[in-house]
Amino acid sequence: MTMDLLDRETKIDVDQGPSMARPAEGVFGRIGSLETRLARNSREVDAAQALRFRVFVEEMHAQLPADAMRRKRDIDSFDEICDHLLVVDTALDGDPEDQIVGTYRLLRQEVAMAHGGFYSACEFDIEPLLARHPDKRFMELGRSCVLPEYRTKRTVELLWQGNWAYAQKHNMHAMFGCASFPGVRPEEHALALSFLHHSVRAKGEWAVSAKPDLFRQMDLMPDEAVNPKRALSAMPPLIKGYLRLGAMIGEGAVVDQAFNTTDVLIVLPTSVISGRYINHFGTAAGRFPS
């Protein structure tokens, strides 16, 4: 399932971050009329699900279960146990749920384990990874999407501000989640997938693999044939953003026919996030309510 649909030129700007002015209660950050915070009620969760439907189904041609298609909502059982990070444009007319322009779905390990596990476990064998780190707390990122007209650097800044603040608030040690390439033919992304396999594959204590029955090879080109610059230019923007933060990629890809994507697993220990990003967001994160 995709976490990705942002403008291809988008990147996190470490020189001009979210506003350092004291935010309203529960707000993680603000840039102009945009602010990021968690959904506060079921109406806002419903609006986030409607936004996801617009992006994943109407734009990316995902095929959801019949009930979801009828309701025009991207919805599943994980929505009930996740926190829903939002970007809202307060300049838009209407109620708060009418102002939602971006969303991320966040799931903490203790919550996942109390309700049957993580969403990513449908595609990737994450149990060995969790077992190797019994002293660490993981959080899963998923269902990231932004309305087309808001796929800008400012919106990405706020999504990352929210993720980082949430991780700090809940003392998380690592983030992970599925990130997607468009389409169901991995060979169409041979250059980018091969670069990820050869250059940033998670190894050792952070190793993780696609489930054997879903496993698709990522090393579609030999290492010496991969041009890193070209590979990065062919990378979906959200994956590039994760790489800038120091993320690693699991072994093997998974084809998701329903969502029309080829998925890889992002693994991002908070300890390896580049110092400039911690400096950019860290001070701000400390001021958010617990």
C-alpha positions as CSV (number, residue, x, y, z in Angstrom):
1,M,0.0,0.0,0.0
2,T,1.3,3.4,-0.9
3,M,2.8,6.0,1.3
4,D,3.7,8.2,-1.6
5,L,2.1,10.8,-3.8
6,L,4.0,14.1,-3.5
7,D,5.5,16.5,-6.1
8,R,8.6,15.2,-7.7
9,E,10.6,18.4,-6.9
10,T,9.6,18.4,-3.3
11,K,12.3,18.3,-0.7
12,I,12.6,19.2,3.0
13,D,14.1,22.7,3.4
14,V,16.3,22.7,6.5
15,D,16.8,26.5,6.4
16,Q,13.1,27.5,6.6
17,G,11.1,25.2,8.8
18,P,7.6,25.3,10.3
19,S,6.8,28.3,12.4
20,M,8.5,28.4,15.8
21,A,5.7,30.6,17.2
22,R,3.7,28.9,19.9
23,P,1.1,26.8,18.2
24,A,-2.5,26.3,19.3
25,E,-3.0,23.4,21.7
26,G,-2.5,20.1,19.9
27,V,-0.9,21.7,16.8
28,F,2.5,20.3,15.9
29,G,3.6,23.0,13.5
30,R,2.4,25.8,11.2
31,I,3.5,27.4,8.0
32,G,1.2,30.3,6.8
33,S,-2.4,29.0,6.8
34,L,-1.3,25.4,6.9
35,E,-0.9,23.5,10.2
36,T,-0.3,19.9,11.2
37,R,-2.0,18.0,14.0
38,L,-3.8,14.8,14.8
39,A,-7.4,14.2,13.8
40,R,-9.6,15.2,16.8
41,N,-12.8,13.3,16.1
42,S,-14.5,10.7,13.8
43,R,-15.6,13.4,11.3
44,E,-12.0,14.3,10.6
45,V,-11.0,10.7,10.3
46,D,-13.8,10.2,7.8
47,A,-12.6,13.3,5.9
48,A,-9.1,11.8,5.8
49,Q,-10.5,8.6,4.4
50,A,-12.4,10.5,1.7
51,L,-9.1,12.3,0.8
52,R,-7.3,9.0,0.5
53,F,-10.1,7.7,-1.8
54,R,-9.7,10.7,-4.0
55,V,-6.0,10.1,-4.3
56,F,-5.7,6.3,-4.3
57,V,-8.8,5.4,-6.3
58,E,-9.7,8.4,-8.4
59,E,-6.2,9.3,-9.2
60,M,-4.1,6.2,-8.8
61,H,-6.8,3.7,-9.8
62,A,-6.7,1.5,-6.7
63,Q,-9.4,-1.2,-6.5
64,L,-10.9,-1.3,-3.0
65,P,-13.5,-3.6,-1.5
66,A,-17.1,-3.0,-2.7
67,D,-18.2,-1.3,0.5
68,A,-15.3,1.1,0.4
69,M,-16.0,1.9,-3.3
70,R,-19.7,2.5,-2.5
71,R,-18.9,4.8,0.4
72,K,-16.1,6.5,-1.5
73,R,-13.8,6.0,1.4
74,D,-10.4,4.3,1.7
75,I,-11.1,2.5,4.9
76,D,-9.9,-0.7,6.7
77,S,-9.8,-2.1,10.2
78,F,-6.5,-0.4,11.0
79,D,-8.1,3.0,10.8
80,E,-9.8,2.3,14.2
81,I,-6.5,1.8,16.0
82,C,-4.3,4.3,14.3
83,D,-3.7,8.0,14.9
84,H,-4.4,10.1,11.8
85,L,-1.9,13.0,11.2
86,L,-3.5,15.8,9.2
87,V,-2.4,18.9,7.3
88,V,-5.2,21.4,7.3
89,D,-5.5,24.7,5.5
90,T,-7.2,27.0,7.9
91,A,-7.8,29.6,5.1
92,L,-10.4,27.3,3.5
93,D,-14.0,27.9,4.2
94,G,-16.0,25.3,6.1
95,D,-15.7,23.1,9.1
96,P,-12.3,21.7,10.1
97,E,-12.9,18.5,8.3
98,D,-13.4,20.5,5.1
99,Q,-9.9,22.0,5.5
100,I,-7.9,18.7,5.4
101,V,-5.5,18.6,2.5
102,G,-3.0,15.9,3.5
103,T,-2.8,12.9,5.8
104,Y,-0.6,10.2,7.3
105,R,-1.6,7.2,9.3
106,L,0.5,6.4,12.4
107,L,0.5,3.2,14.5
108,R,2.5,2.7,17.6
109,Q,3.9,-0.8,18.4
110,E,2.1,-1.2,21.7
111,V,-1.2,-0.4,20.0
112,A,-0.5,-2.7,17.1
113,M,0.5,-5.7,19.3
114,A,-2.7,-5.3,21.3
115,H,-4.8,-5.5,18.1
116,G,-3.2,-8.1,16.0
117,G,-0.1,-6.5,14.6
118,F,1.1,-4.0,12.0
119,Y,-0.4,-3.4,8.5
120,S,3.0,-3.9,6.9
121,A,3.1,-7.5,8.2
122,C,0.6,-8.3,5.3
123,E,3.5,-7.9,2.9
124,F,6.8,-8.0,4.9
125,D,8.1,-10.4,7.6
126,I,8.7,-7.8,10.3
127,E,8.5,-10.2,13.3
128,P,12.3,-11.0,13.2
129,L,13.1,-7.3,13.1
130,L,10.9,-6.6,16.1
131,A,12.3,-9.6,18.0
132,R,15.9,-8.4,17.5
133,H,15.0,-5.1,19.2
134,P,13.0,-5.9,22.3
135,D,14.2,-2.7,24.0
136,K,13.1,-0.4,21.1
137,R,9.7,1.0,20.3
138,F,8.6,1.0,16.7
139,M,6.0,3.1,14.9
140,E,4.5,2.4,11.5
141,L,3.8,5.2,8.9
142,G,1.3,4.6,6.2
143,R,-1.5,5.9,3.9
144,S,0.4,9.1,3.1
145,C,-1.3,11.3,0.6
146,V,-1.8,15.0,-0.3
147,L,-4.2,16.7,-2.6
148,P,-2.6,17.6,-5.9
149,E,-2.7,21.4,-5.4
150,Y,-1.0,21.1,-2.1
151,R,2.0,18.9,-3.2
152,T,4.5,21.5,-2.2
153,K,7.6,21.8,0.0
154,R,5.5,23.5,2.7
155,T,3.1,20.5,3.0
156,V,6.0,18.0,3.1
157,E,7.7,20.1,5.8
158,L,4.6,19.9,7.9
159,L,4.1,16.2,7.4
160,W,7.6,15.5,8.6
161,Q,7.2,18.0,11.5
162,G,4.2,16.0,12.6
163,N,5.8,12.6,12.2
164,W,8.9,13.8,14.1
165,A,6.9,15.4,16.9
166,Y,4.8,12.4,17.3
167,A,7.8,10.1,17.5
168,Q,9.4,12.3,20.1
169,K,6.2,12.6,22.1
170,H,5.8,8.8,22.3
171,N,9.5,8.0,22.7
172,M,9.8,6.0,19.4
173,H,13.1,4.5,18.4
174,A,12.4,3.5,14.8
175,M,9.9,4.2,12.1
176,F,8.9,1.8,9.2
177,G,6.3,1.4,6.6
178,C,5.5,0.5,3.0
179,A,6.5,3.0,0.3
180,S,5.4,2.6,-3.3
181,F,6.4,2.8,-6.9
182,P,3.6,3.2,-9.3
183,G,2.4,0.2,-11.2
184,V,2.7,-3.6,-10.8
185,R,5.7,-4.3,-13.0
186,P,8.9,-4.0,-10.9
187,E,11.0,-4.3,-14.0
188,E,9.8,-0.9,-15.0
189,H,11.7,0.5,-12.0
190,A,14.8,-1.7,-12.5
191,L,17.2,1.2,-12.1
192,A,15.7,2.6,-8.9
193,L,15.0,-0.8,-7.3
194,S,18.5,-2.0,-8.1
195,F,20.0,1.1,-6.5
196,L,18.0,0.6,-3.3
197,H,19.1,-3.1,-3.2
198,H,22.8,-2.5,-3.7
199,S,23.2,0.8,-1.9
200,V,20.8,1.1,1.0
201,R,19.5,-2.4,1.8
202,A,18.9,-3.0,5.5
203,K,21.4,-5.5,6.9
204,G,22.4,-7.0,10.2
205,E,20.2,-6.1,13.1
206,W,17.9,-4.0,10.8
207,A,17.5,-6.7,8.1
208,V,13.9,-7.4,7.0
209,S,12.5,-9.1,4.0
210,A,9.3,-9.4,1.9
211,K,7.2,-12.4,2.8
212,P,8.4,-15.5,0.8
213,D,5.2,-16.0,-1.1
214,L,5.1,-12.3,-2.2
215,F,8.9,-11.7,-2.7
216,R,9.9,-10.0,-5.9
217,Q,13.6,-9.4,-6.7
218,M,14.9,-5.9,-6.5
219,D,18.5,-6.5,-7.9
220,L,17.3,-6.3,-11.5
221,M,20.6,-4.7,-12.6
222,P,24.2,-5.4,-11.5
223,D,25.7,-2.9,-9.1
224,E,28.3,-1.7,-11.7
225,A,25.5,-0.9,-14.2
226,V,23.6,1.4,-11.8
227,N,24.1,5.1,-12.2
228,P,23.3,6.6,-8.7
229,K,22.3,10.0,-10.0
230,R,19.9,8.6,-12.6
231,A,18.5,6.1,-10.1
232,L,17.7,8.9,-7.6
233,S,16.1,11.0,-10.3
234,A,13.8,8.0,-11.1
235,M,12.9,7.5,-7.4
236,P,9.4,8.4,-6.1
237,P,9.8,11.6,-4.1
238,L,8.7,10.2,-0.7
239,I,11.3,7.5,-1.0
240,K,14.0,10.1,-1.8
241,G,12.8,12.0,1.3
242,Y,13.3,8.9,3.5
243,L,16.8,8.4,2.0
244,R,17.8,11.9,2.9
245,L,16.8,11.1,6.5
246,G,19.0,8.0,6.5
247,A,16.5,5.3,5.8
248,M,17.3,1.8,4.8
249,I,15.2,-0.5,2.5
250,G,14.1,-4.1,3.2
251,E,15.0,-7.0,1.0
252,G,12.6,-7.7,-1.8
253,A,9.6,-5.8,-3.2
254,V,5.9,-6.7,-3.1
255,V,3.4,-6.1,-5.9
256,D,0.1,-4.8,-4.6
257,Q,-2.5,-5.5,-7.3
258,A,-5.3,-3.8,-5.4
259,F,-3.5,-0.5,-5.1
260,N,-1.6,-0.7,-8.4
261,T,1.8,-0.3,-6.8
262,T,5.1,-2.0,-6.2
263,D,6.0,-1.7,-2.5
264,V,9.3,-1.6,-0.6
265,L,9.7,-1.4,3.1
266,I,11.3,1.7,4.6
267,V,13.3,1.2,7.9
268,L,14.3,4.4,9.7
269,P,15.9,4.2,13.2
270,T,15.5,7.6,14.7
271,S,19.1,7.5,15.9
272,V,20.4,7.7,12.2
273,I,18.3,10.6,11.2
274,S,20.6,13.3,9.9
275,G,21.7,15.8,12.6
276,R,20.6,18.7,10.5
277,Y,17.0,17.4,10.4
278,I,17.1,16.8,14.2
279,N,18.3,20.3,14.6
280,H,15.6,21.5,12.3
281,F,12.7,19.8,14.1
282,G,14.1,18.8,17.5
283,T,13.7,22.0,19.4
284,A,10.2,22.4,18.1
285,A,9.2,18.9,19.0
286,G,10.0,19.5,22.7
287,R,7.3,22.1,23.0
288,F,4.3,19.9,22.1
289,P,1.9,18.8,24.7
290,S,2.3,15.3,26.1
